Amino acid sequence: MVDSHRPRRWPAYGLAALMLGYAAGKAVFAVQGRLGFPGGPPVPAAEAARYFLDPSLAQGFAAASGVLGACLVLATVTAVGRRLPRGVVLAALAVMLAAVGGGAGIMILDGFVGLGVGWRWYHGIVGLVVLGLATEMTRSYWTATRPSTH
């Protein structure tokens, strides 16, 4: 039987690595003043002009959100993170899971069905992996921090 009070760490480490990769890609585009994500569909200049934020500032915020997300994910499997209130961490994980799930869902749907965004089938596979890692990491934290009944 698996000890439910011992979290599975590999989903958190994998998701943290992906979030740091996301942050790095966004930082590169922030320096270049471009919208989008390296390896993803290009964002036409006309569409980029519709945004109120400067592309560098928008990408800077996105890079910061990736680093913050990686820190939150790592907090679920570290001793320091375990001292944080469970309710606060679960609320933050719920928000993160919704945001990551939304982005991954768009990649999955557009990669396999075609929404017109420009993601390819292999982006859909990456979306499935990200969604699976985020779900398993959240489930692992939920069960590992559950108050004991005995």
N, C-alpha and C positions, 0 to 999 in steps of 0.2 A: 504494500500500500504506500502511496506517495504521501509524504509529510506535507500537509497543506499550509503549515506555518513557515515553511521554507520556500521562498519565491523562486520561480524559474527565472534566472538572470539573463539567459541568452536573448529572449525577446527584447528586453530593455536595452541591452548592449547593441543589438542589431538596429533597433529603432533610433537610438542615440546617434549611431554612426550615419544613418540615413539623414537624420535631421541636421547633423553637422555638415554633411555633403550638400544638403539643400541650402544651408546658410552660406556655405562657401560659394556656391553657384550664384546665389543672389548678390553676394558681395562683389563678385566679379562683374556682374551686370550693373551694379550700382556705380562702380568705378567707370564703366563704359557709358553710363547714362542711358541704358537700354532697359526696356521691359521684357519680361519673359523668363525663361530658364534655359541654361545651356543644355542642349540635347533635346529640347522640346520644340514645339512648333514656333515659328517666328511670329512676332507681333508687328504688324504693319505700322508704319509711322503715323498714318491717319488715325488708327485706333489708339495709339499711344497718346496722341494729342487730345483725346477726349477726357483724359484723367486730369483732375485738378492738381494733384501732387506732381512735383518734378520727378521723373523716373528714378533719378539717383536717390532721392529721399524715400520714395516708395520701396525701392529695392533694399535700401538700408533698413527700413522697418521690417521688411520680410526676413532679412538676414538676422536681425536681432530676435525675431520670433523663433527662428530655427535654433538659435543658441539657447534661448529661454526654454524651448520645448525639450532640447537635449538635457538641460539641467534638471527639468522636472522629471523626465524619464529616468535619469540616473538616480534621482532622489528616491525612487520607488524601490531601489535595491541596495541602497547604502545605509550605514548606521545613522548618519546625520539626517538623512531623509526620513528614517523611521521615527525620529523624535518629533517630526512635524505632526500637527493634528490630522488624524485620518480623514475627517470630514472635509477639511480644506484641500488636502491632496486629491481626494476623490472628486471634489467639485472641479478642481483644475484639470484633472484627467478627463472628466466628462466634456469639458469645453474643448480640450485638445483633441479628444477622440472625435468629436463632431467636426472640428475643422479639418483634421487629417482625413477623416472618413469622407468628407465632402470633396476634398481635392482628389483623393484616391478614387472615389466614385466617378468623378468626371473623367479621370484618366481611363478607368475601366470601361465605362460606357462608350467614350469616344474611340478608344482603342479597338473595341470589339464590335460595336454597333455603328458608330460614326455619328457624332453630333455636329460635326463641322468645325471643331476646334483645331484639329490637326494632329492629335496624338495617334500613334501607330499601335499595332497589336502588342509589341514588346513593352510599350509604355503601360498598356493594360495589365500585363503580367507584373510589372513593377508595382502598379496600383494594388493588385491583389496581395502581393507580398507585404506592402506597407500596411494595408488594412488588417491583414492577419497578424502581423507583429504588434500593431497598436492594440488590437482586441485582446490578444493573449497577454500582453504586458499589463493591461488594465485588469483583466481577470485574475492574473497572478497576484497583483497587489491587493485586490479586493479579498481574495481568499487568504492570503498570508497575514493580513492585518485584521482579520475578522476576530472579534472578541471571543475568547474561549468560553465554552459553556460548562466546563468542569472545574 
